[in-house]
Amino acid sequence: MPKGKILVVDDEEDVRDVIRLHLESAGYNILEAVDGEDAIKSLREEDNMINVGVILCDIRMPKVNGIECIDFLRKEAPGIPVVVVTGYPDTEMAANLMKKGIKDYLVKPVEKSKLLDTVKEIISRGKETNF
């Protein structure tokens, strides 16, 4: 029985593959997007806006980057928790993103146990309703 839907937004296919394999092995249903524009399109399809329990989003991507994507998501899908997964850690950016409401900031390569613990904790809290 799937535990929930997770949207993985990253322009690197190998990164999406690793995250997808880790999460699928734990029973999650995964949607993938190659950039922010693709993520927004994916969320607008079917019942994804309702059923996606968490979004894992890279920052450095072509077209619509992670910051722009997060800004859009906070406005259009404010109840869906967002976790940043980046290969370019930046303390100032992390602090600014936390102020925007992201739930966590993970640095690539993310350890499987850290990824699964973070996702499990965020999904167990449920979607936000105080927006």
C-alpha positions, -999 to 999 in steps of 0.1 A, spaced: 0 0 0 16 33 -11 24 57 18 18 89 -3 28 108 -34 61 128 -35 71 152 -62 109 152 -69 121 182 -88 157 180 -101 173 186 -135 197 158 -130 182 124 -140 207 104 -118 197 124 -87 160 118 -94 166 81 -100 184 76 -67 158 96 -47 130 78 -65 145 43 -58 151 52 -21 115 64 -17 98 37 -37 117 11 -17 100 27 14 65 25 -3 61 60 -16 46 69 -50 69 92 -69 63 119 -95 93 135 -112 99 169 -127 130 182 -145 126 218 -135 103 242 -118 81 247 -149 77 209 -152 69 207 -115 41 233 -117 27 215 -148 28 182 -129 10 196 -99 -18 209 -120 -24 175 -135 -51 150 -122 -54 152 -84 -17 159 -77 -23 192 -60 -44 173 -34 -24 141 -32 12 152 -32 23 150 4 58 166 1 79 182 -27 116 177 -28 131 205 -49 166 213 -62 176 250 -64 199 253 -94 178 243 -125 172 257 -159 140 275 -170 122 280 -136 148 276 -109 141 262 -74 136 296 -57 110 307 -83 94 272 -81 92 274 -43 77 310 -45 51 296 -68 44 266 -47 40 286 -15 14 307 -33 -4 281 -54 -1 250 -32 7 265 2 -3 234 21 22 211 4 55 210 25 87 217 5 121 203 12 152 217 -6 177 191 -19 208 209 -32 244 201 -42 254 237 -34 249 244 3 246 280 12 238 290 48 223 324 39 201 308 12 190 281 36 180 307 62 161 327 36 143 296 23 134 285 59 118 320 63 98 313 31 84 282 48 105 253 35 105 224 60 141 212 56 173 217 36 192 186 26 226 185 9 234 161 -19 243 134 -19 216 128 7 220 96 28 191 72 23 182 71 60 182 109 63 160 113 32 135 86 45 134 100 80 128 136 68 101 126 44 84 103 69 84 130 96 70 157 72 43 134 58 33 123 93 27 160 102 3 163 73 -4 193 51 -4 228 66 -37 246 71 -25 278 86 -17 298 55 
